């Protein structure tokens, strides 16, 4: 291999990132959906661009960030959302709703199909059934739901979200929304007058009254259904506390003055233009909106633009690719016994870490929070911290082991994060008890670094055992250096796990009034601390040597996973805000694999390939 | 609380010394440390899983705040000791730690971190013991405008008997739940009658006699209990449930041979107190949550519950209250909200919840004299581990450098 290989690897990796980032967001279309995707709105309590709403809703309902049609065409999230918002009849025909569970399909009288995506129009006959069954399931605690109940509950939630989206910016069924609101603004004076006369018991114009009240009721329903609040608090029509409001609410607010909000009017025209297939009008109105927003809501507009950029750059996705590349390079360096490839792997890992750090930092900037605020971000952070520790090990030992662990754990944690994102918004607002940056920055970060170190120790142990049992490469030197590394990493894990756990206790003392309550998540943390203490004492007492240390480090993987995920699956306790049960089989599988490795490690040493000949 | 007393050894024979030395050896051994830590892990793990079915409160008492974990093959039947409880393991670890350091302590800079860490652990364990022994948790529920100078226990009841003392004061006699649970006859000098606790129900449900199955017997002969049937139900285990205690009491005249005045059903669920006339006075009695009186009062001005706009996600809970302490001449506004409790006179008031359509607040009140121990422990252990880690890491790096550049 040439001496330039590290540089070649770096250039390849850099080109890959550039290609991903610079690729146009969508092929040139008549409708400028990118500009639409950047517009700021308020949803789930925070300002975000349409692009984020589109991606999150699609992930929740469809299970992925792009919609795939039966013929294989892919539809970008923004375009899908535009169809849902402005052109419901088209959106209703997309194979959107993902249904896996055979019993749910059976409830509809469908045999298990070879497909799992269904159109809204196909589900219409069963809406009532889904609603009743879903409500029944909702009454059951999430941890105690059967798989069928979970499936029907999710389906019901998806349908609710979908219907709310459809009525957020424009009524699902309308002949022309701009006309409708124009007529409404004209009908207000006469309608109000008729209403006043009716209340006094005088004769009134029934037709005018009914027209006005009918529209007002329609907008009220729309406002109640909306889950996107696109109208900013304009100076003259501020909400109760200067809050963003829905289109429906904004129309009702026009009643006293008869004047409809500027943004609401533009959105009505945007919707009509999209619905009627008039790109020039659509683009012109979107441009008007963008201008209006950057003049009147510069903060929200910039924030939305940054978030759009973040979605587009997808730094964690790119880092994932780089970790795979780095791992392949390490493998190459081992197989070819080539130091240069090892250096190349290290260089690519550094680049991956830069991208990973950029993503982490960008998220912190967008959220205005410390790095870990939910299970999703804990996975991203665990990967990040492990890569750093792994790179330090690599810098010291230069044998590819640190790099390999960093690459594998970096990749796996980002995959886990990707799957944890299926709940929707990963930048969600924080519950009241979590609304404290000091503790998020100290307790949560320290304890998560503790997890990282535990996983790194476990990964080192896997390398030790696999190399020792299945290859003859585990030399005396390798045994010594791996043992040192593992021991050092466990010391590091002890420090962070202990301090993190006690800081958590202090936080609990500050907010719940007790330092320690034997809550499952607290117990998970103390299990890690106890296990670290056992390993260290066993080593100091000489009860274990290299192999014992490795077996115990492997079990550390099991305990850390229990603490990180397992306790959340019990569905009890004060920390169960990060609940998920889809991962149960994966978690069980991982734990079993670790136990299997421990069993392999317990084979007598003469069965180990590396020690067979003395 | 169990009490352990160790007997001294006045006459010291060589055999005793040998045995003692052996005991000290075991007590200070690293093997014992590892054994206790391993047992603690099993206990914590099983105790976590047990919370799914038994509820956190029950598990805390049975597994962690006990010397022995008992297994009851039949509910209510005799127990079999199956595992050391949290208190026992904590105590042995503490003794082990102290004994080991007493025997093997030798000063050196390289061990400074270890010593600091272990000193911190001693503080932590002692702090936990003190918390278990002396801390008291209660709740203070306030509706807007309401003033209270007491907090209430969320788990334990008391039976209060009161009568008018003069125009302004009532004479109140409170009988704690622990005494009620023992059942039997209670006589007290402040009462002109005796009370027999015929039956105490840890958790109960009521049913009007009209709706009960035929042949059901009413719980009592007097008051609402005469029209009610009581059922004993298993203890509440879910986080958001609690036991509904009740008791059937009988009022007896002071002499041993007097005729019973009747039986009554008492429970927090019944609402208004019941009363009897005896010895020329009216006596009211009721079962209510046990109260802890304070030398100051809190008045709720407003409870505030903010949500993120357009969602149901809670953003903040806050109680605006007024604290009045005439003894210390304090009269001031206080704001209690998430992560910002009020600390006053050794007690801490936390925003815990709300009720009555989000207008009334629920504050958790904790008296914990050793609340600073974890802070101190965290600093000691954190510094110790950090010192140890850095000391060895730097040493290791230096050695490697020497090796690689001869």
Interface residues (C-beta under 8 A of the other chain):
Chain A: X42 X43 X44 X45 X46 X227 X229 X243 X244 X246 X396 X428 X429 X431 X432 X433 X435 X436 X439 X484 X488 X491 X492 X494 X495 X498 X499 X502 X503 X505 X506 X507 X509 X510 X511 X512 X513 X514 X515 X516 X517 X518 X519 X520 X523 X524 X526 X527 X530 X531 X533 X534 X537 X538 X540 X541 X543 X562 X567 X570 X571 X572 X573
Chain B: X30 X31 X33 X34 X37 X38 X40 X41 X44 X45 X47 X48 X49 X51 X52 X56 X59 X60 X63 X64 X124 X127 X128 X131 X135 X137 X239 X307 X308 X309 X310 X311 X313 X314 X315 X316 X317 X338 X339 X340 X341 X348 X350 X352 X364 X365 X366 X368 X371 X374 X375 X377 X378 X381 X382 X385 X386 X388 X389 X392 X393 X396 X397 X400
